Amino acid sequence: MICFNDDCLNDAQKRCSGCKTATYCSDACQKKHWTAGHKKECKFNRILYDMQEKEKEEEKKNGGPPKPRSTHCTGCGGKFKEDWLEVDQECPDCGYITCESCSCHNSKGSCYCPDSNFGYPYCSQEPRSYHWGRGGSYKGDYHPAKDDGYELNKEDYPQAFSKEAKPCNRCGKVTNLLTKEWRNWRNE
């Protein structure tokens, strides 16, 4: 995870005891972020955190989150077959299902999973804007490969990857990880 202090890109090992969501690399970064505005949002973030935890507990009791209905596109609500729609993508994990039109849409084409999209883990892809969508912000590692067709890869951009192989914090694969400085390489 990355430090929430805007001026810092270090790995964060500490968590705000108030909201349980903000992460920091040091006490100094936490204090700086507190005065920069976290003080105003901390209580609200804690309310959201508690709601999410309660929802997770309910899901565990009920055997997981409710799956969207399979007869309609989750993105636009169109009914398959009757509205001349056909299923284009279906997430094996959350059940999000889209028609072709919604698959291409910026936000409707992302499923509900927080660290993957339609079963494809974010860590094995190049960073994209939709990795910060629906389920919150993906803060895990990245290790896109040239063999998978990604332009940003260790062979072509060695300066963008860690010098030493480390385990990915999402999948556990030991490889050279994309450095935090390069996560917004297409968005800048």
Phi, psi and chi 1 to 4 in degrees:
 res  aa     phi    psi   chi1   chi2   chi3   chi4
   1 MET       -  155.0  -71.6 -174.7  -87.7      -
   2 ILE  -103.2  146.5  -59.9  172.6      -      -
   3 CYS   -61.0  136.0 -176.4      -      -      -
   4 PHE   -74.9  -15.3  -90.6   51.4      -      -
   5 ASN   -64.9  124.5 -179.5   11.6      -      -
   6 ASP   -59.5  -27.2  -67.3  -24.7      -      -
   7 ASP   -88.9    5.6  -59.3  -29.4      -      -
   8 CYS  -127.8  139.5 -176.9      -      -      -
   9 LEU  -119.5   16.8  -69.4  172.1      -      -
  10 ASN   -74.1  160.4  -67.6  -30.5      -      -
  11 ASP   -66.9  139.1  -75.4  -33.6      -      -
  12 ALA  -106.1  126.7      -      -      -      -
  13 GLN  -113.1  -13.0  -58.4  -61.4  -33.1      -
  14 LYS  -105.0  151.1  -61.5  179.3  177.8 -162.1
  15 ARG  -125.8  142.9 -169.7  172.6  -63.3  -84.8
  16 CYS   -61.5  127.0  174.4      -      -      -
  17 SER   -75.5  -15.9   60.7      -      -      -
  18 GLY   -78.9  -60.5      -      -      -      -
  19 CYS   -94.5  -19.2   67.8      -      -      -
  20 LYS    68.5    7.1  -53.9  -77.8 -171.7 -159.6
  21 THR  -113.3  -38.4   56.5      -      -      -
  22 ALA   -73.7  137.1      -      -      -      -
  23 THR  -120.6  149.4   54.8      -      -      -
  24 TYR  -141.4  155.5  -56.5  100.1      -      -
  25 CYS   -91.2  -21.1   65.7      -      -      -
  26 SER  -156.5  166.2   66.7      -      -      -
  27 ASP   -64.7  -35.2  -69.0  -21.4      -      -
  28 ALA   -63.2  -43.0      -      -      -      -
  29 CYS   -66.2  -37.7  -83.1      -      -      -
  30 GLN   -63.9  -44.2 -176.5  173.2    8.6      -
  31 LYS   -63.8  -40.9  -72.8  176.8 -174.6  174.2
  32 LYS   -64.7  -42.8 -171.7  171.8 -177.5 -179.6
  33 HIS   -68.1  -34.5 -170.6 -119.3      -      -
  34 TRP   -60.5  -47.0 -178.4 -100.1      -      -
  35 THR   -75.6  -21.6   57.5      -      -      -
  36 ALA   -80.6   -6.5      -      -      -      -
  37 GLY   143.2  -12.8      -      -      -      -
  38 HIS   -63.7  -28.1 -175.9   65.1      -      -
  39 LYS   -55.3  -39.8 -178.5  177.8 -177.8  177.5
  40 LYS   -73.8  -31.0  -66.0  176.9 -175.8  174.9
  41 GLU  -100.4  -10.0   61.2 -169.0   27.3      -
  42 CYS   -59.1  -49.1 -172.2      -      -      -
  43 LYS   -63.4  -41.3  -73.2 -178.6 -176.5  178.2
  44 PHE   -64.7  -42.4 -179.6   70.2      -      -
  45 ASN   -62.4  -34.3  -73.4  -12.7      -      -
  46 ARG   -67.2  -39.7 -179.9   55.5 -173.6 -106.1
  47 ILE   -60.6  -45.2  -67.7  168.3      -      -
  48 LEU   -63.4  -42.7  -68.8  174.5      -      -
  49 TYR   -59.6  -47.1  173.4   82.2      -      -
  50 ASP   -62.2  -38.3  -70.7  -17.7      -      -
  51 MET   -65.1  -42.9  -71.8  171.2   56.2      -
  52 GLN   -64.7  -41.0  -70.5  171.7  -20.9      -
  53 GLU   -64.3  -40.7  -70.7  -58.9  -53.7      -
  54 LYS   -63.3  -41.6 -173.9  176.1  179.2 -178.8
  55 GLU   -63.5  -40.5 -170.3  175.4  -74.2      -
  56 LYS   -62.8  -41.6  -74.2  177.8 -171.0  175.5
  57 GLU   -62.3  -42.8  -72.2  176.3   24.2      -
  58 GLU   -62.3  -41.8  -70.1  -66.9  -39.8      -
  59 GLU   -63.2  -40.2  -73.0  176.0    1.0      -
  60 LYS   -62.1  -42.0  -77.8 -178.6 -174.5  176.4
  61 LYS   -63.6  -38.1  -72.9 -180.0 -169.4  174.6
  62 ASN   -93.8    5.8  -61.5  -30.1      -      -
  63 GLY    82.8   25.3      -      -      -      -
  64 GLY   115.4  171.9      -      -      -      -
  65 PRO   -68.9  152.5   24.2  -30.4      -      -
  66 PRO   -66.0  137.6   20.9  -28.1      -      -
  67 LYS   -84.5  142.2  -58.3  -88.9 -175.4 -167.5
  68 PRO   -63.2  155.9  -18.7   29.1      -      -
  69 ARG   -67.1  142.3   55.6 -171.8  177.2  177.0
  70 SER   -87.1   -4.8   60.8      -      -      -
  71 THR   -89.1  -12.8   56.2      -      -      -
  72 HIS  -129.7  152.7  -67.9   72.2      -      -
  73 CYS   -69.9  127.0  173.2      -      -      -
  74 THR   -67.7  -30.0  -46.6      -      -      -
  75 GLY   -70.2  -52.9      -      -      -      -
  76 CYS  -112.3  -11.9   66.8      -      -      -
  77 GLY    84.6    0.1      -      -      -      -
  78 GLY   -65.5  143.9      -      -      -      -
  79 LYS   -86.2  130.2 -169.2  168.9 -174.6  176.0
  80 PHE   -66.7  144.9  -66.2  118.0      -      -
  81 LYS    73.2  -54.0  -59.8  -66.9 -178.2 -158.7
  82 GLU   -66.2  -36.9  -74.7 -175.5   19.1      -
  83 ASP   -96.8   20.3  -66.9  -24.6      -      -
  84 TRP    62.3   26.4  -60.0   98.6      -      -
  85 LEU   -99.3  146.9  -64.4  175.1      -      -
  86 GLU  -126.1  150.4  -67.4 -173.0   20.7      -
  87 VAL   -66.7  128.3  174.9      -      -      -
  88 ASP  -103.5  -46.6 -171.0   55.3      -      -
  89 GLN  -138.0  145.6  -67.4 -173.3   82.9      -
  90 GLU  -140.5  126.3 -176.2  171.5    1.5      -
  91 CYS   -77.5  125.7  179.7      -      -      -
  92 PRO   -69.8  -17.8   25.0  -31.3      -      -
  93 ASP   -93.5  -52.0  -58.6  -39.3      -      -
  94 CYS  -102.9  -11.6   69.9      -      -      -
  95 GLY    84.7    2.8      -      -      -      -
  96 TYR   -60.0  131.3 -166.8   93.6      -      -
  97 ILE  -131.4  135.3 -170.3  168.3      -      -
  98 THR  -130.6  155.2   63.3      -      -      -
  99 CYS   -85.4  174.7   63.5      -      -      -
 100 GLU   -61.8  -40.4 -173.8  176.8    2.1      -
 101 SER   -62.3  -44.1  176.0      -      -      -
 102 CYS   -74.4  -26.8  -71.2      -      -      -
 103 SER   -60.9  -32.4  -69.8      -      -      -
 104 CYS   -87.4  -10.0  -58.7      -      -      -
 105 HIS   -77.2  144.5 -167.2  -85.8      -      -
 106 ASN   -55.9  -47.6 -116.0    3.9      -      -
 107 SER  -104.7  -33.2   62.9      -      -      -
 108 LYS   -72.0  -17.6  -66.5  178.0 -177.1  175.6
 109 GLY   -89.4   10.6      -      -      -      -
 110 SER  -112.7  132.4  -64.1      -      -      -
 111 CYS   -79.7 -174.7   70.4      -      -      -
 112 TYR   -84.0   -8.8  -66.3  131.9      -      -
 113 CYS   -67.5  134.7  -61.9      -      -      -
 114 PRO   -76.0  -23.0   25.2  -31.3      -      -
 115 ASP  -130.7   21.3   58.1   -1.5      -      -
 116 SER  -157.2  168.4   65.5      -      -      -
 117 ASN  -134.3  113.7 -164.3   31.3      -      -
 118 PHE    53.0   42.6  -68.7   97.0      -      -
 119 GLY    86.3   -5.3      -      -      -      -
 120 TYR   -97.9  113.3  -61.6  101.4      -      -
 121 PRO   -64.8  138.3   18.3  -25.4      -      -
 122 TYR   -61.1  -31.5  -70.5  150.1      -      -
 123 CYS   -63.3  -25.8   65.3      -      -      -
 124 SER   -94.4    7.1   64.1      -      -      -
 125 GLN  -112.6  168.1  -57.2  174.7   29.8      -
 126 GLU   -71.8  148.5  -69.0  175.1  -17.8      -
 127 PRO   -59.1  135.4  -22.8   33.1      -      -
 128 ARG  -132.9  158.4  -61.1  -81.3 -170.1 -116.9
 129 SER   -62.7  -33.4   59.8      -      -      -
 130 TYR   -72.7   -8.2   61.7   81.1      -      -
 131 HIS   -70.1   -9.5  -64.0 -179.6      -      -
 132 TRP  -112.3   22.0  -63.2  -80.2      -      -
 133 GLY   -94.2 -145.1      -      -      -      -
 134 ARG   -13.1  -68.4  -71.6 -168.5 -160.6  -79.8
 135 GLY   -80.8   13.2      -      -      -      -
 136 GLY   108.2 -159.3      -      -      -      -
 137 SER  -103.3  125.4  179.8      -      -      -
 138 TYR   -76.4  119.3  174.9   68.9      -      -
 139 LYS  -116.4   19.7  -65.2 -170.3 -173.0  -43.5
 140 GLY   -83.6 -175.4      -      -      -      -
 141 ASP   -80.3  164.1  -68.3  -37.8      -      -
 142 TYR  -130.0  143.3  -72.1   96.4      -      -
 143 HIS  -150.6   65.4   47.0   87.1      -      -
 144 PRO   -66.1  146.5   23.8  -31.0      -      -
 145 ALA  -118.3  149.3      -      -      -      -
 146 LYS   -63.9  -37.0 -172.2  171.9 -170.1  168.8
 147 ASP   -60.8  -25.3  -64.5  -15.9      -      -
 148 ASP   -89.6    3.8  -64.8  -31.6      -      -
 149 GLY    89.1   15.9      -      -      -      -
 150 TYR   -90.8  135.5  -67.5  110.1      -      -
 151 GLU   -67.7  -40.9 -176.8 -178.9  -18.0      -
 152 LEU   -86.0  101.6 -179.3   61.5      -      -
 153 ASN  -144.4  165.3   59.0   71.4      -      -
 154 LYS   -64.6  -33.8 -174.9  177.6 -178.6  -83.0
 155 GLU   -68.0  -43.0  -69.4   79.3   19.2      -
 156 ASP   -89.7  -26.0  -64.4  -25.7      -      -
 157 TYR  -130.6   65.0  -68.9   90.2      -      -
 158 PRO   -61.1  -28.3   20.8  -29.7      -      -
 159 GLN   -68.2  -15.9   71.2  -84.5   20.3      -
 160 ALA   -87.5   -6.9      -      -      -      -
 161 PHE  -117.3  156.0  -70.3   80.9      -      -
 162 SER   -63.0  147.7   61.5      -      -      -
 163 LYS   -72.5  -32.1  -61.3 -156.3 -176.7  -39.2
 164 GLU  -107.6  145.2  -65.0  178.1   22.2      -
 165 ALA   -72.5  136.4      -      -      -      -
 166 LYS  -135.2  158.5  -59.7  175.7 -174.6  176.5
 167 PRO   -74.6  134.5   19.6  -25.4      -      -
 168 CYS   -66.9  135.3  172.1      -      -      -
 169 ASN   -76.9   -0.5   64.9    9.2      -      -
 170 ARG  -105.6  -52.4 -169.1 -138.1  173.7  -99.9
 171 CYS  -106.1  -15.1   69.0      -      -      -
 172 GLY    87.1   -6.1      -      -      -      -
 173 LYS   -62.5  132.3  179.7  179.6  178.3  179.2
 174 VAL   -88.5  113.9  177.5      -      -      -
 175 THR  -160.4  175.4 -174.4      -      -      -
 176 ASN   -78.9  125.0  -63.3   82.2      -      -
 177 LEU   -99.1  148.9  -56.2  172.5      -      -
 178 LEU   -64.2  132.1 -172.8   66.2      -      -
 179 THR   -74.4  155.6   60.7      -      -      -
 180 LYS   -62.7  -30.0  -71.2  164.2 -176.4   58.7
 181 GLU   -63.5  -23.6  -66.8   82.4   17.4      -
 182 TRP   -99.3    4.5  -78.4   78.0      -      -
 183 ARG   -67.6  -24.8  -70.9 -168.2  176.9 -172.6
 184 ASN  -107.1   30.0  -69.8  -31.0      -      -
 185 TRP   -60.8  -30.7   78.9  -66.4      -      -
 186 ARG   -91.3  -20.6  -76.7 -162.0 -169.9  -97.3
 187 ASN   -91.0   -5.6  -60.2  -31.4      -      -
 188 GLU   -94.2      -  -67.4  179.6  -14.1      -
